[in-house]
Amino acid sequence: MESKLAEEKLRYIVKLEDKYLAKIYDGQGNYKLVDEAMLKELELMQYQLSEAEIKNYDDRYWPFSIPTVSLEPYKNLPF
């Protein structure tokens, strides 16, 4: 159970050449490949996706996923 919970918290960035897969909130929750300039305008949750989100959209993107590092465990440290 604990490993499943950890897996659900893992987030990934999908990068294809110079484009990134992002969830665009247009009322339908569509996904779109965006460039780095647009990526900077999005919220983290729009482009840091879970494994399920990526595979539910199109599992062919999974091989291009890059795990992200969560800073959540370190947020209360004094540095």
Biopython code that builds the backbone (N, CA, C, O; Angstrom):
import numpy as np
from Bio.PDB.StructureBuilder import StructureBuilder

atoms = [
    (1, "MET", "N", (0.823, -1.194, 0.000)),
    (1, "MET", "CA", (0.000, 0.000, 0.000)),
    (1, "MET", "C", (0.864, 1.255, 0.000)),
    (1, "MET", "O", (0.580, 2.214, -0.717)),
    (2, "GLU", "N", (1.939, 1.242, 0.822)),
    (2, "GLU", "CA", (2.795, 2.409, 0.921)),
    (2, "GLU", "C", (3.480, 2.719, -0.406)),
    (2, "GLU", "O", (3.589, 3.885, -0.785)),
    (3, "SER", "N", (3.946, 1.679, -1.125)),
    (3, "SER", "CA", (4.609, 1.915, -2.405)),
    (3, "SER", "C", (3.619, 2.446, -3.440)),
    (3, "SER", "O", (3.995, 3.257, -4.286)),
    (4, "LYS", "N", (2.358, 2.003, -3.389)),
    (4, "LYS", "CA", (1.346, 2.516, -4.315)),
    (4, "LYS", "C", (1.104, 3.991, -4.059)),
    (4, "LYS", "O", (0.965, 4.770, -5.002)),
    (5, "LEU", "N", (1.052, 4.387, -2.786)),
    (5, "LEU", "CA", (0.875, 5.789, -2.439)),
    (5, "LEU", "C", (2.064, 6.605, -2.922)),
    (5, "LEU", "O", (1.889, 7.707, -3.440)),
    (6, "ALA", "N", (3.269, 6.077, -2.760)),
    (6, "ALA", "CA", (4.464, 6.773, -3.230)),
    (6, "ALA", "C", (4.432, 6.914, -4.746)),
    (6, "ALA", "O", (4.799, 7.964, -5.274)),
    (7, "GLU", "N", (4.002, 5.879, -5.448)),
    (7, "GLU", "CA", (3.916, 5.932, -6.902)),
    (7, "GLU", "C", (2.934, 7.007, -7.351)),
    (7, "GLU", "O", (3.176, 7.706, -8.335)),
    (8, "GLU", "N", (1.814, 7.139, -6.618)),
    (8, "GLU", "CA", (0.816, 8.131, -6.986)),
    (8, "GLU", "C", (1.345, 9.551, -6.823)),
    (8, "GLU", "O", (0.891, 10.463, -7.514)),
    (9, "LYS", "N", (2.303, 9.749, -5.915)),
    (9, "LYS", "CA", (2.849, 11.079, -5.674)),
    (9, "LYS", "C", (3.969, 11.429, -6.645)),
    (9, "LYS", "O", (4.312, 12.602, -6.794)),
    (10, "LEU", "N", (4.540, 10.433, -7.305)),
    (10, "LEU", "CA", (5.601, 10.709, -8.269)),
    (10, "LEU", "C", (5.043, 11.505, -9.436)),
    (10, "LEU", "O", (3.953, 11.214, -9.928)),
    (11, "ARG", "N", (5.777, 12.492, -9.870)),
    (11, "ARG", "CA", (5.362, 13.321, -10.994)),
    (11, "ARG", "C", (6.455, 13.251, -12.064)),
    (11, "ARG", "O", (7.624, 13.006, -11.768)),
    (12, "TYR", "N", (6.047, 13.469, -13.296)),
    (12, "TYR", "CA", (6.958, 13.361, -14.427)),
    (12, "TYR", "C", (6.763, 14.537, -15.375)),
    (12, "TYR", "O", (5.675, 15.102, -15.486)),
    (13, "ILE", "N", (7.839, 14.883, -16.045)),
    (13, "ILE", "CA", (7.777, 15.847, -17.135)),
    (13, "ILE", "C", (7.972, 15.032, -18.408)),
    (13, "ILE", "O", (8.870, 14.192, -18.473)),
    (14, "VAL", "N", (7.152, 15.267, -19.405)),
    (14, "VAL", "CA", (7.285, 14.584, -20.685)),
    (14, "VAL", "C", (7.909, 15.574, -21.659)),
    (14, "VAL", "O", (7.331, 16.617, -21.962)),
    (15, "LYS", "N", (9.111, 15.226, -22.149)),
    (15, "LYS", "CA", (9.825, 16.117, -23.057)),
    (15, "LYS", "C", (10.076, 15.404, -24.379)),
    (15, "LYS", "O", (10.642, 14.311, -24.420)),
    (16, "LEU", "N", (9.646, 16.040, -25.444)),
    (16, "LEU", "CA", (9.872, 15.556, -26.809)),
    (16, "LEU", "C", (10.628, 16.638, -27.555)),
    (16, "LEU", "O", (10.061, 17.668, -27.921)),
    (17, "GLU", "N", (11.907, 16.399, -27.777)),
    (17, "GLU", "CA", (12.791, 17.383, -28.398)),
    (17, "GLU", "C", (12.727, 18.683, -27.603)),
    (17, "GLU", "O", (13.195, 18.709, -26.464)),
    (18, "ASP", "N", (12.174, 19.757, -28.145)),
    (18, "ASP", "CA", (12.119, 21.032, -27.412)),
    (18, "ASP", "C", (10.702, 21.370, -26.959)),
    (18, "ASP", "O", (10.404, 22.533, -26.688)),
    (19, "LYS", "N", (9.831, 20.379, -26.874)),
    (19, "LYS", "CA", (8.437, 20.581, -26.458)),
    (19, "LYS", "C", (8.138, 19.753, -25.206)),
    (19, "LYS", "O", (8.773, 18.730, -24.947)),
    (20, "TYR", "N", (7.164, 20.222, -24.445)),
    (20, "TYR", "CA", (6.749, 19.566, -23.214)),
    (20, "TYR", "C", (5.252, 19.301, -23.263)),
    (20, "TYR", "O", (4.483, 20.121, -23.764)),
    (21, "LEU", "N", (4.843, 18.150, -22.740)),
    (21, "LEU", "CA", (3.421, 17.834, -22.665)),
    (21, "LEU", "C", (2.836, 18.543, -21.450)),
    (21, "LEU", "O", (3.360, 18.423, -20.343)),
    (22, "ALA", "N", (1.749, 19.281, -21.658)),
    (22, "ALA", "CA", (1.107, 20.014, -20.566)),
    (22, "ALA", "C", (-0.398, 19.850, -20.660)),
    (22, "ALA", "O", (-0.965, 19.708, -21.744)),
    (23, "LYS", "N", (-1.036, 19.875, -19.484)),
    (23, "LYS", "CA", (-2.490, 19.829, -19.408)),
    (23, "LYS", "C", (-2.979, 21.269, -19.497)),
    (23, "LYS", "O", (-2.666, 22.090, -18.635)),
    (24, "ILE", "N", (-3.742, 21.573, -20.534)),
    (24, "ILE", "CA", (-4.245, 22.930, -20.753)),
    (24, "ILE", "C", (-5.706, 22.980, -20.310)),
    (24, "ILE", "O", (-6.534, 22.205, -20.790)),
    (25, "TYR", "N", (-6.013, 23.888, -19.399)),
    (25, "TYR", "CA", (-7.372, 24.008, -18.874)),
    (25, "TYR", "C", (-8.204, 24.884, -19.795)),
    (25, "TYR", "O", (-8.257, 26.104, -19.640)),
    (26, "ASP", "N", (-8.842, 24.246, -20.742)),
    (26, "ASP", "CA", (-9.671, 24.961, -21.708)),
    (26, "ASP", "C", (-11.129, 24.533, -21.574)),
    (26, "ASP", "O", (-11.923, 24.677, -22.504)),
    (27, "GLY", "N", (-11.462, 24.006, -20.405)),
    (27, "GLY", "CA", (-12.817, 23.520, -20.189)),
    (27, "GLY", "C", (-12.961, 22.040, -20.492)),
    (27, "GLY", "O", (-13.913, 21.400, -20.043)),
    (28, "GLN", "N", (-12.016, 21.492, -21.254)),
    (28, "GLN", "CA", (-12.070, 20.067, -21.596)),
    (28, "GLN", "C", (-10.867, 19.303, -21.041)),
    (28, "GLN", "O", (-10.806, 18.080, -21.164)),
    (29, "GLY", "N", (-9.919, 20.003, -20.438)),
    (29, "GLY", "CA", (-8.735, 19.347, -19.888)),
    (29, "GLY", "C", (-7.854, 18.721, -20.942)),
    (29, "GLY", "O", (-7.320, 17.631, -20.734)),
    (30, "ASN", "N", (-7.692, 19.380, -22.056)),
    (30, "ASN", "CA", (-6.882, 18.852, -23.148)),
    (30, "ASN", "C", (-5.395, 18.926, -22.828)),
    (30, "ASN", "O", (-4.960, 19.712, -21.986)),
    (31, "TYR", "N", (-4.638, 18.103, -23.508)),
    (31, "TYR", "CA", (-3.186, 18.111, -23.404)),
    (31, "TYR", "C", (-2.629, 18.708, -24.682)),
    (31, "TYR", "O", (-3.215, 18.581, -25.757)),
    (32, "LYS", "N", (-1.482, 19.363, -24.541)),
    (32, "LYS", "CA", (-0.881, 20.028, -25.688)),
    (32, "LYS", "C", (0.629, 20.048, -25.503)),
    (32, "LYS", "O", (1.117, 20.141, -24.377)),
    (33, "LEU", "N", (1.369, 19.961, -26.600)),
    (33, "LEU", "CA", (2.815, 20.125, -26.541)),
    (33, "LEU", "C", (3.114, 21.623, -26.588)),
    (33, "LEU", "O", (2.672, 22.325, -27.498)),
    (34, "VAL", "N", (3.870, 22.103, -25.600)),
    (34, "VAL", "CA", (4.172, 23.529, -25.506)),
    (34, "VAL", "C", (5.681, 23.738, -25.475)),
    (34, "VAL", "O", (6.435, 22.833, -25.118)),
    (35, "ASP", "N", (6.113, 24.934, -25.849)),
    (35, "ASP", "CA", (7.542, 25.240, -25.795)),
    (35, "ASP", "C", (7.921, 25.736, -24.402)),
    (35, "ASP", "O", (7.052, 25.923, -23.550)),
    (36, "GLU", "N", (9.208, 25.948, -24.171)),
    (36, "GLU", "CA", (9.690, 26.329, -22.847)),
    (36, "GLU", "C", (9.149, 27.684, -22.400)),
    (36, "GLU", "O", (8.894, 27.878, -21.212)),
    (37, "ALA", "N", (8.973, 28.613, -23.316)),
    (37, "ALA", "CA", (8.445, 29.930, -22.967)),
    (37, "ALA", "C", (7.026, 29.812, -22.394)),
    (37, "ALA", "O", (6.704, 30.456, -21.396)),
    (38, "MET", "N", (6.194, 29.001, -23.016)),
    (38, "MET", "CA", (4.827, 28.821, -22.515)),
    (38, "MET", "C", (4.827, 28.026, -21.212)),
    (38, "MET", "O", (3.991, 28.254, -20.338)),
    (39, "LEU", "N", (5.763, 27.096, -21.088)),
    (39, "LEU", "CA", (5.863, 26.269, -19.894)),
    (39, "LEU", "C", (6.037, 27.143, -18.654)),
    (39, "LEU", "O", (5.482, 26.839, -17.598)),
    (40, "LYS", "N", (6.796, 28.216, -18.773)),
    (40, "LYS", "CA", (7.049, 29.109, -17.644)),
    (40, "LYS", "C", (5.786, 29.836, -17.189)),
    (40, "LYS", "O", (5.737, 30.335, -16.064)),
    (41, "GLU", "N", (4.782, 29.902, -18.027)),
    (41, "GLU", "CA", (3.528, 30.573, -17.687)),
    (41, "GLU", "C", (2.516, 29.633, -17.033)),
    (41, "GLU", "O", (1.484, 30.085, -16.538)),
    (42, "LEU", "N", (2.801, 28.336, -17.026)),
    (42, "LEU", "CA", (1.869, 27.335, -16.501)),
    (42, "LEU", "C", (2.159, 27.009, -15.047)),
    (42, "LEU", "O", (3.262, 27.254, -14.557)),
    (43, "GLU", "N", (1.176, 26.460, -14.361)),
    (43, "GLU", "CA", (1.356, 25.961, -13.011)),
    (43, "GLU", "C", (2.042, 24.597, -13.074)),
    (43, "GLU", "O", (1.910, 23.873, -14.062)),
    (44, "LEU", "N", (2.775, 24.251, -12.012)),
    (44, "LEU", "CA", (3.507, 22.974, -11.981)),
    (44, "LEU", "C", (2.631, 21.776, -12.306)),
    (44, "LEU", "O", (3.042, 20.890, -13.056)),
    (45, "MET", "N", (1.432, 21.741, -11.751)),
    (45, "MET", "CA", (0.566, 20.581, -11.934)),
    (45, "MET", "C", (0.095, 20.442, -13.383)),
    (45, "MET", "O", (-0.453, 19.404, -13.755)),
    (46, "GLN", "N", (0.298, 21.457, -14.190)),
    (46, "GLN", "CA", (-0.112, 21.364, -15.589)),
    (46, "GLN", "C", (0.918, 20.617, -16.436)),
    (46, "GLN", "O", (0.579, 20.060, -17.481)),
    (47, "TYR", "N", (2.176, 20.606, -15.987)),
    (47, "TYR", "CA", (3.176, 19.894, -16.783)),
    (47, "TYR", "C", (3.949, 18.853, -15.987)),
    (47, "TYR", "O", (4.702, 18.076, -16.574)),
    (48, "GLN", "N", (3.786, 18.813, -14.669)),
    (48, "GLN", "CA", (4.330, 17.713, -13.881)),
    (48, "GLN", "C", (3.177, 16.737, -13.670)),
    (48, "GLN", "O", (2.327, 16.933, -12.801)),
    (49, "LEU", "N", (3.168, 15.699, -14.470)),
    (49, "LEU", "CA", (2.027, 14.783, -14.557)),
    (49, "LEU", "C", (2.317, 13.466, -13.861)),
    (49, "LEU", "O", (3.473, 13.067, -13.722)),
    (50, "SER", "N", (1.274, 12.804, -13.429)),
    (50, "SER", "CA", (1.428, 11.464, -12.845)),
    (50, "SER", "C", (1.554, 10.438, -13.967)),
    (50, "SER", "O", (1.241, 10.723, -15.123)),
    (51, "GLU", "N", (2.010, 9.263, -13.616)),
    (51, "GLU", "CA", (2.113, 8.181, -14.601)),
    (51, "GLU", "C", (0.745, 7.890, -15.198)),
    (51, "GLU", "O", (0.620, 7.696, -16.407)),
    (52, "ALA", "N", (-0.278, 7.860, -14.358)),
    (52, "ALA", "CA", (-1.634, 7.568, -14.839)),
    (52, "ALA", "C", (-2.116, 8.636, -15.816)),
    (52, "ALA", "O", (-2.721, 8.309, -16.836)),
    (53, "GLU", "N", (-1.855, 9.909, -15.516)),
    (53, "GLU", "CA", (-2.284, 10.982, -16.424)),
    (53, "GLU", "C", (-1.639, 10.833, -17.793)),
    (53, "GLU", "O", (-2.291, 10.992, -18.826)),
    (54, "ILE", "N", (-0.354, 10.528, -17.782)),
    (54, "ILE", "CA", (0.382, 10.380, -19.053)),
    (54, "ILE", "C", (-0.166, 9.192, -19.837)),
    (54, "ILE", "O", (-0.480, 9.313, -21.022)),
    (55, "LYS", "N", (-0.278, 8.048, -19.174)),
    (55, "LYS", "CA", (-0.725, 6.837, -19.862)),
    (55, "LYS", "C", (-2.189, 6.917, -20.276)),
    (55, "LYS", "O", (-2.566, 6.371, -21.312)),
    (56, "ASN", "N", (-3.019, 7.590, -19.482)),
    (56, "ASN", "CA", (-4.424, 7.756, -19.863)),
    (56, "ASN", "C", (-4.566, 8.647, -21.085)),
    (56, "ASN", "O", (-5.463, 8.451, -21.905)),
    (57, "TYR", "N", (-3.681, 9.626, -21.206)),
    (57, "TYR", "CA", (-3.733, 10.494, -22.384)),
    (57, "TYR", "C", (-3.265, 9.723, -23.611)),
    (57, "TYR", "O", (-3.986, 9.634, -24.605)),
    (58, "ASP", "N", (-2.059, 9.166, -23.542)),
    (58, "ASP", "CA", (-1.509, 8.390, -24.663)),
    (58, "ASP", "C", (-0.259, 7.690, -24.159)),
    (58, "ASP", "O", (0.758, 8.341, -23.923)),
    (59, "ASP", "N", (-0.317, 6.383, -23.991)),
    (59, "ASP", "CA", (0.808, 5.668, -23.392)),
    (59, "ASP", "C", (2.084, 5.696, -24.227)),
    (59, "ASP", "O", (3.141, 5.289, -23.744)),
    (60, "ARG", "N", (2.010, 6.163, -25.458)),
    (60, "ARG", "CA", (3.227, 6.291, -26.265)),
    (60, "ARG", "C", (4.139, 7.403, -25.748)),
    (60, "ARG", "O", (5.314, 7.450, -26.110)),
    (61, "TYR", "N", (3.610, 8.305, -24.899)),
    (61, "TYR", "CA", (4.427, 9.370, -24.314)),
    (61, "TYR", "C", (5.240, 8.884, -23.116)),
    (61, "TYR", "O", (6.216, 9.530, -22.732)),
    (62, "TRP", "N", (4.853, 7.756, -22.522)),
    (62, "TRP", "CA", (5.516, 7.285, -21.314)),
    (62, "TRP", "C", (7.034, 7.131, -21.466)),
    (62, "TRP", "O", (7.754, 7.516, -20.545)),
    (63, "PRO", "N", (7.560, 6.596, -22.567)),
    (63, "PRO", "CA", (9.017, 6.462, -22.691)),
    (63, "PRO", "C", (9.768, 7.802, -22.667)),
    (63, "PRO", "O", (10.983, 7.824, -22.472)),
    (64, "PHE", "N", (9.064, 8.898, -22.861)),
    (64, "PHE", "CA", (9.687, 10.212, -22.875)),
    (64, "PHE", "C", (9.532, 10.949, -21.544)),
    (64, "PHE", "O", (9.858, 12.131, -21.443)),
    (65, "SER", "N", (9.037, 10.254, -20.536)),
    (65, "SER", "CA", (8.810, 10.883, -19.235)),
    (65, "SER", "C", (10.103, 10.927, -18.425)),
    (65, "SER", "O", (10.924, 10.011, -18.476)),
    (66, "ILE", "N", (10.257, 12.016, -17.680)),
    (66, "ILE", "CA", (11.426, 12.237, -16.834)),
    (66, "ILE", "C", (10.909, 12.465, -15.411)),
    (66, "ILE", "O", (10.111, 13.377, -15.195)),
    (67, "PRO", "N", (11.342, 11.660, -14.439)),
    (67, "PRO", "CA", (10.865, 11.864, -13.069)),
    (67, "PRO", "C", (11.311, 13.220, -12.528)),
    (67, "PRO", "O", (12.424, 13.670, -12.800)),
    (68, "THR", "N", (10.441, 13.858, -11.766)),
    (68, "THR", "CA", (10.797, 15.124, -11.125)),
    (68, "THR", "C", (11.175, 14.847, -9.683)),
    (68, "THR", "O", (10.875, 13.779, -9.149)),
    (69, "VAL", "N", (11.824, 15.794, -9.062)),
    (69, "VAL", "CA", (12.212, 15.671, -7.666)),
    (69, "VAL", "C", (11.302, 16.573, -6.852)),
    (69, "VAL", "O", (11.181, 17.765, -7.134)),
    (70, "SER", "N", (10.673, 16.007, -5.854)),
    (70, "SER", "CA", (9.783, 16.778, -4.987)),
    (70, "SER", "C", (10.593, 17.416, -3.869)),
    (70, "SER", "O", (11.411, 16.751, -3.234)),
    (71, "LEU", "N", (10.369, 18.692, -3.629)),
    (71, "LEU", "CA", (11.034, 19.385, -2.534)),
    (71, "LEU", "C", (10.171, 19.402, -1.279)),
    (71, "LEU", "O", (10.569, 19.968, -0.260)),
    (72, "GLU", "N", (8.999, 18.790, -1.342)),
    (72, "GLU", "CA", (8.058, 18.779, -0.211)),
    (72, "GLU", "C", (8.692, 18.294, 1.098)),
    (72, "GLU", "O", (8.458, 18.924, 2.129)),
    (73, "PRO", "N", (9.481, 17.209, 1.118)),
    (73, "PRO", "CA", (10.046, 16.755, 2.395)),
    (73, "PRO", "C", (11.029, 17.754, 3.019)),
    (73, "PRO", "O", (11.335, 17.665, 4.208)),
    (74, "TYR", "N", (11.517, 18.694, 2.224)),
    (74, "TYR", "CA", (12.547, 19.617, 2.696)),
    (74, "TYR", "C", (12.023, 21.014, 3.002)),
    (74, "TYR", "O", (12.808, 21.896, 3.347)),
    (75, "LYS", "N", (10.723, 21.236, 2.884)),
    (75, "LYS", "CA", (10.164, 22.592, 2.975)),
    (75, "LYS", "C", (10.357, 23.239, 4.346)),
    (75, "LYS", "O", (10.383, 24.467, 4.429)),
    (76, "ASN", "N", (10.492, 22.469, 5.415)),
    (76, "ASN", "CA", (10.642, 23.042, 6.756)),
    (76, "ASN", "C", (12.077, 23.142, 7.231)),
    (76, "ASN", "O", (12.322, 23.535, 8.372)),
    (77, "LEU", "N", (13.020, 22.799, 6.388)),
    (77, "LEU", "CA", (14.435, 22.895, 6.776)),
    (77, "LEU", "C", (14.875, 24.361, 6.757)),
    (77, "LEU", "O", (14.353, 25.148, 5.967)),
    (78, "PRO", "N", (15.825, 24.738, 7.612)),
    (78, "PRO", "CA", (16.198, 26.147, 7.754)),
    (78, "PRO", "C", (17.119, 26.705, 6.664)),
    (78, "PRO", "O", (17.695, 27.774, 6.862)),
    (79, "PHE", "N", (17.275, 26.051, 5.563)),
    (79, "PHE", "CA", (18.130, 26.613, 4.498)),
    (79, "PHE", "C", (17.380, 26.792, 3.233)),
    (79, "PHE", "O", (17.944, 27.252, 2.241)),
]
sb = StructureBuilder()
sb.init_structure("model")
sb.init_model(0)
sb.init_chain("A")
sb.init_seg("    ")
for serial, (resi, resn, name, xyz) in enumerate(atoms, 1):
    if name == "N":
        sb.init_residue(resn, " ", resi, " ")
    sb.init_atom(name, np.array(xyz, "f"), 0.0, 1.0, " ", f" {name:<3s}", serial, name[0])
structure = sb.get_structure()
